Amino acid sequence: MPVDKVSRHAQNDAAALLPHTTEPEDGCPPMPNTLTVASFNANSIRVRLEQVLRWLARVHPDVLAIQETKCADEAFPAEPIRAAGYHVVYRGSGGYAGVALLSREEPEDVAFGLDDDDEPDGHRLVRAHVHGIDIVNTYIPQGREITSEVFHYKLRWFARLRCLFERHYHPAQPLIWLGDLNVAPEPIDVHDPKRHANHVDYHPEVRAAFQQTVSWGFEDVFRRLHPDEPEQYTYWDYRVRNPVANNAGWRIDHIMATPPLAAVATKAWIDVDERLAARPSDHTFLTAQFDMTRLRRL
C-alpha cells in the first residue's frame, strides 16, 4: 500500500535554548547553529494543548515530535500552534494514536505511514526534512499482551520500520528517529526489570526487535550522554500510586540519531517537572541538542 505523501543548556536556562542560525545560502532557509529536538507523548493534544504551548514558549525547540494526539484531523488545534510560531503537520484517527510534527522551519518531503504492502498506519508515523536533516517521528504499537496478535504486529512493525530506513535513508546522513517507541532497551530503563520481564515493553522479543532496527545505524542520544544514570524515566503509569515520587517509571521514549548527528549531540534531558503539572500526560518531554556547526565541519 503506497505511503500517504503531502509535499516536498541547562534545563532552567531557557535563554540558552533560543535557536541561533547561520546565514542562508542559495535561497535555502538558515540552519540553526544549535538544533533542539524534542519528543512528547501528549496522551491527547487537546487536553494537553496549554501545557504544550507553555513548554514551547519556555524551551523554544526547533522541532517537537508529538505522539498519541488522540485527535481526528479536523479537530486538531493547529491554529494555536501556528500562532506560537510553529509549522505543524499531523495525522490522526480519533480517539487513539495520532502523530504530529512541529517545526520552526516549514518541513519538506512530508510523508505519513509505512510505505510497504501492509497497513500503512499513517497515524503512527510522520517523516519530513527540516532544518537540514531528516526526522522520523513514530508512535510504535504498545502490544497489549505478549500472547496477543497485537504484540506480534508490534514486532513486525519494528522490522517494517527498518525496511523503511533501508529504502529511504543511509546511516551516513544526518537522521533522527524519535518518539514513543514503547520499549525499554535495558534493565536500567525499567524501575523493576525482574517484575516486568514479560511486559510488552520489556519482553526479550521486543527488545531484540528494537535492537535490530537500531542496528541499521542509530545511537541512543540520551544514553550516549548519560550512559550509566539510573532512574531516568519518560513514562509513569497513571495506575501506580505516586509513581514519580516513588521512581516507578520507564524510559520508553527515545531520540535516536545516525552517527553524524550522534557525534555532535551536546545535551539531552528529561523534563520530569512536566509530569507533575496539572492534568499531565503519563509521559513527559524528552529533549536533545545538537551542535550543527560541528556537523557542517564533519
BANU-842349 format. One record per residue (C-alpha): x, y, z; residue number from 0. Coordinates in nm, 3 decimals, always signed. Example, Ala and Ser with C-alpha at 12.3 -4.5 7.8 and 13.67 -1.06 7.14 Angstrom:
BEGIN
       X       Y       Z tifi
  +1.230  -0.450  +0.780    0
  +1.367  -0.106  +0.714    1
! end
This chain:
BEGIN
       X       Y       Z tifi
  +0.000  +0.000  +0.000    0
  +0.158  +0.336  -0.101    1
  +0.264  +0.587  +0.158    2
  +0.048  +0.897  +0.200    3
  +0.262  +1.190  +0.084    4
  +0.189  +1.558  +0.132    5
  +0.480  +1.763  -0.014    6
  +0.827  +1.814  -0.053    7
  +2.155  +2.402  +2.803    8
  +2.084  +2.382  +3.129    9
  +1.719  +2.291  +3.169   10
  +1.636  +2.605  +3.364   11
  +1.829  +2.837  +3.137   12
  +1.566  +2.895  +2.872   13
  +1.764  +3.177  +2.714   14
  +2.043  +2.935  +2.631   15
  +1.798  +2.729  +2.429   16
  +1.699  +3.004  +2.187   17
  +1.799  +2.897  +1.834   18
  +2.096  +3.063  +1.665   19
  +2.124  +3.044  +1.289   20
  +2.375  +3.087  +1.012   21
  +2.302  +3.293  +0.705   22
  +2.115  +3.106  +0.428   23
  +2.286  +3.019  +0.103   24
  +2.126  +2.998  -0.244   25
  +1.784  +3.088  -0.108   26
  +1.779  +2.797  +0.141   27
  +1.644  +2.852  +0.494   28
  +1.912  +2.915  +0.758   29
  +2.030  +2.617  +0.960   30
  +2.038  +2.667  +1.338   31
  +2.384  +2.654  +1.493   32
  +2.225  +2.468  +1.783   33
  +1.938  +2.236  +1.692   34
  +1.696  +2.150  +1.973   35
  +1.473  +1.850  +1.909   36
  +1.214  +1.706  +2.147   37
  +0.959  +1.427  +2.175   38
  +0.636  +1.415  +2.377   39
  +0.356  +1.162  +2.404   40
  +0.073  +1.403  +2.480   41
  -0.197  +1.143  +2.550   42
  -0.447  +1.384  +2.387   43
  -0.320  +1.704  +2.227   44
  -0.645  +1.887  +2.303   45
  -0.622  +1.811  +2.676   46
  -0.251  +1.894  +2.684   47
  -0.255  +2.194  +2.446   48
  -0.193  +2.465  +2.707   49
  +0.090  +2.262  +2.859   50
  +0.250  +2.217  +2.515   51
  +0.220  +2.588  +2.437   52
  +0.376  +2.686  +2.771   53
  +0.658  +2.439  +2.718   54
  +0.725  +2.570  +2.366   55
  +0.743  +2.926  +2.499   56
  +0.988  +2.820  +2.770   57
  +1.221  +2.587  +2.580   58
  +1.195  +2.719  +2.220   59
  +1.273  +2.387  +2.046   60
  +1.334  +2.383  +1.674   61
  +1.135  +2.059  +1.640   62
  +0.879  +1.892  +1.865   63
  +0.751  +1.545  +1.773   64
  +0.419  +1.457  +1.937   65
  +0.260  +1.114  +1.965   66
  -0.081  +0.989  +2.079   67
  -0.261  +1.306  +1.977   68
  -0.593  +1.116  +2.004   69
  -0.747  +1.367  +1.768   70
  -0.911  +1.349  +1.426   71
  -0.750  +1.580  +1.172   72
  -1.050  +1.813  +1.153   73
  -1.032  +1.868  +1.531   74
  -0.655  +1.914  +1.559   75
  -0.570  +2.250  +1.727   76
  -0.336  +2.368  +1.453   77
  -0.405  +2.741  +1.477   78
  -0.281  +2.797  +1.835   79
  +0.037  +2.607  +1.746   80
  +0.091  +2.818  +1.434   81
  +0.026  +3.132  +1.640   82
  +0.307  +3.018  +1.869   83
  +0.547  +3.032  +1.573   84
  +0.548  +2.672  +1.454   85
  +0.458  +2.492  +1.136   86
  +0.268  +2.173  +1.208   87
  +0.180  +1.859  +1.012   88
  -0.035  +1.588  +1.166   89
  -0.237  +1.275  +1.107   90
  -0.490  +1.132  +1.350   91
  -0.760  +0.870  +1.373   92
  -0.984  +0.995  +1.651   93
  -0.961  +0.851  +1.999   94
  -0.626  +0.670  +1.978   95
  -0.278  +0.703  +1.829   96
  -0.208  +1.009  +1.611   97
  +0.121  +1.189  +1.537   98
  +0.225  +1.549  +1.477   99
  +0.548  +1.726  +1.390  100
  +0.604  +2.088  +1.490  101
  +0.894  +2.287  +1.346  102
  +1.010  +2.646  +1.324  103
  +1.104  +2.592  +0.960  104
  +0.844  +2.472  +0.710  105
  +0.900  +2.098  +0.661  106
  +0.966  +1.943  +0.321  107
  +0.907  +1.592  +0.185  108
  +0.638  +1.522  +0.443  109
  +0.504  +1.166  +0.438  110
  +0.286  +0.960  +0.667  111
  +0.296  +0.589  +0.736  112
  +0.499  +0.286  +0.633  113
  +0.530  +0.254  +0.257  114
  +0.517  -0.121  +0.206  115
  +0.233  -0.357  +0.111  116
  +0.091  -0.384  +0.463  117
  -0.129  -0.144  +0.660  118
  +0.044  +0.198  +0.635  119
  -0.058  +0.318  +0.983  120
  -0.034  +0.681  +0.878  121
  -0.150  +0.785  +1.225  122
  +0.166  +0.626  +1.373  123
  +0.446  +0.773  +1.160  124
  +0.529  +1.110  +1.010  125
  +0.861  +1.193  +0.847  126
  +0.999  +1.511  +0.696  127
  +1.310  +1.704  +0.600  128
  +1.351  +2.011  +0.821  129
  +1.639  +2.228  +0.943  130
  +1.875  +2.044  +0.710  131
  +1.811  +1.696  +0.848  132
  +1.559  +1.416  +0.813  133
  +1.327  +1.334  +1.103  134
  +1.107  +1.028  +1.155  135
  +0.851  +1.054  +1.435  136
  +0.688  +0.725  +1.535  137
  +0.430  +0.602  +1.781  138
  +0.510  +0.229  +1.793  139
  +0.215  +0.000  +1.881  140
  +0.215  -0.080  +2.252  141
  +0.142  -0.451  +2.208  142
  -0.126  -0.513  +2.472  143
  -0.027  -0.866  +2.587  144
  +0.264  -1.087  +2.477  145
  +0.017  -1.362  +2.378  146
  -0.185  -1.128  +2.155  147
  -0.167  -1.073  +1.781  148
  -0.114  -0.704  +1.859  149
  +0.221  -0.790  +2.019  150
  +0.332  -0.980  +1.709  151
  +0.214  -0.686  +1.499  152
  +0.442  -0.467  +1.712  153
  +0.738  -0.693  +1.641  154
  +0.664  -0.681  +1.267  155
  +0.630  -0.302  +1.290  156
  +0.991  -0.270  +1.401  157
  +1.103  -0.490  +1.111  158
  +0.896  -0.290  +0.862  159
  +1.040  +0.033  +1.002  160
  +1.394  -0.091  +0.947  161
  +1.300  -0.163  +0.585  162
  +1.173  +0.195  +0.553  163
  +1.509  +0.325  +0.676  164
  +1.688  +0.100  +0.427  165
  +1.474  +0.224  +0.137  166
  +1.491  +0.597  +0.204  167
  +1.799  +0.679  +0.411  168
  +2.162  +0.593  +0.479  169
  +2.340  +0.581  +0.817  170
  +2.597  +0.829  +0.688  171
  +2.334  +1.103  +0.651  172
  +2.200  +1.309  +0.943  173
  +1.876  +1.142  +1.052  174
  +1.677  +1.144  +1.375  175
  +1.427  +0.874  +1.468  176
  +1.230  +0.966  +1.777  177
  +0.903  +0.920  +1.957  178
  +0.721  +0.687  +2.191  179
  +0.893  +0.366  +2.082  180
  +0.724  +0.159  +2.353  181
  +1.036  -0.032  +2.453  182
  +1.274  -0.007  +2.747  183
  +1.602  -0.124  +2.594  184
  +1.798  -0.219  +2.908  185
  +1.735  -0.313  +3.274  186
  +1.843  +0.037  +3.377  187
  +1.545  +0.173  +3.181  188
  +1.279  -0.003  +3.394  189
  +1.208  +0.063  +3.760  190
  +1.161  -0.311  +3.831  191
  +1.306  -0.519  +3.545  192
  +1.254  -0.855  +3.716  193
  +0.888  -0.792  +3.779  194
  +0.831  -0.663  +3.425  195
  +1.036  -0.927  +3.241  196
  +0.732  -1.034  +3.036  197
  +0.585  -0.690  +2.982  198
  +0.518  -0.597  +2.618  199
  +0.758  -0.301  +2.652  200
  +1.042  -0.505  +2.802  201
  +0.997  -0.865  +2.686  202
  +1.315  -1.012  +2.527  203
  +1.146  -1.039  +2.188  204
  +1.052  -0.673  +2.170  205
  +1.394  -0.563  +2.291  206
  +1.553  -0.779  +2.020  207
  +1.319  -0.637  +1.754  208
  +1.404  -0.285  +1.865  209
  +1.779  -0.354  +1.862  210
  +1.753  -0.499  +1.513  211
  +1.606  -0.168  +1.393  212
  +1.862  +0.034  +1.588  213
  +2.146  -0.172  +1.438  214
  +2.063  -0.026  +1.096  215
  +2.267  +0.273  +1.210  216
  +2.131  +0.454  +1.515  217
  +2.264  +0.556  +1.854  218
  +2.057  +0.637  +2.161  219
  +2.136  +1.005  +2.218  220
  +2.028  +1.012  +2.582  221
  +2.241  +0.710  +2.674  222
  +2.537  +0.846  +2.478  223
  +2.537  +1.147  +2.710  224
  +2.409  +0.974  +3.026  225
  +2.540  +0.618  +2.991  226
  +2.503  +0.487  +3.345  227
  +2.249  +0.713  +3.513  228
  +1.971  +0.513  +3.679  229
  +1.610  +0.619  +3.734  230
  +1.596  +0.825  +3.414  231
  +1.238  +0.774  +3.301  232
  +1.000  +0.930  +3.049  233
  +0.678  +0.746  +3.140  234
  +0.499  +0.687  +3.472  235
  +0.178  +0.481  +3.473  236
  -0.133  +0.667  +3.594  237
  -0.241  +0.348  +3.773  238
  +0.062  +0.348  +4.005  239
  +0.034  +0.547  +4.327  240
  +0.277  +0.843  +4.335  241
  +0.485  +0.697  +4.051  242
  +0.720  +0.995  +4.008  243
  +0.795  +1.029  +4.380  244
  +0.849  +0.653  +4.401  245
  +1.064  +0.641  +4.084  246
  +0.825  +0.384  +3.935  247
  +0.891  +0.475  +3.575  248
  +1.002  +0.354  +3.235  249
  +1.230  +0.503  +2.969  250
  +1.031  +0.415  +2.657  251
  +1.052  +0.748  +2.469  252
  +1.372  +0.791  +2.274  253
  +1.572  +1.017  +2.043  254
  +1.789  +0.806  +1.816  255
  +2.043  +0.957  +1.575  256
  +2.269  +0.837  +1.298  257
  +2.645  +0.869  +1.364  258
  +2.693  +1.218  +1.212  259
  +2.431  +1.366  +1.444  260
  +2.507  +1.149  +1.747  261
  +2.867  +1.272  +1.730  262
  +2.756  +1.635  +1.772  263
  +2.493  +1.580  +2.044  264
  +2.573  +1.812  +2.334  265
  +2.280  +1.781  +2.575  266
  +1.986  +1.552  +2.648  267
  +1.740  +1.578  +2.930  268
  +1.403  +1.456  +3.059  269
  +1.167  +1.725  +3.188  270
  +1.029  +1.544  +3.494  271
  +0.856  +1.855  +3.630  272
  +0.610  +1.849  +3.339  273
  +0.486  +1.506  +3.455  274
  +0.390  +1.679  +3.781  275
  +0.191  +1.957  +3.613  276
  -0.186  +1.987  +3.639  277
  -0.363  +1.723  +3.426  278
  -0.034  +1.582  +3.292  279
  +0.025  +1.318  +3.032  280
  +0.163  +0.991  +3.166  281
  +0.476  +1.075  +2.962  282
  +0.694  +1.384  +2.966  283
  +0.917  +1.578  +2.728  284
  +1.250  +1.431  +2.616  285
  +1.486  +1.683  +2.457  286
  +1.826  +1.676  +2.286  287
  +2.054  +1.943  +2.145  288
  +2.300  +1.917  +1.857  289
  +2.590  +2.144  +1.760  290
  +2.520  +2.191  +1.389  291
  +2.838  +2.392  +1.337  292
  +3.038  +2.077  +1.418  293
  +2.815  +1.875  +1.187  294
  +2.893  +2.107  +0.897  295
  +3.266  +2.061  +0.959  296
  +3.247  +1.681  +0.950  297
! end
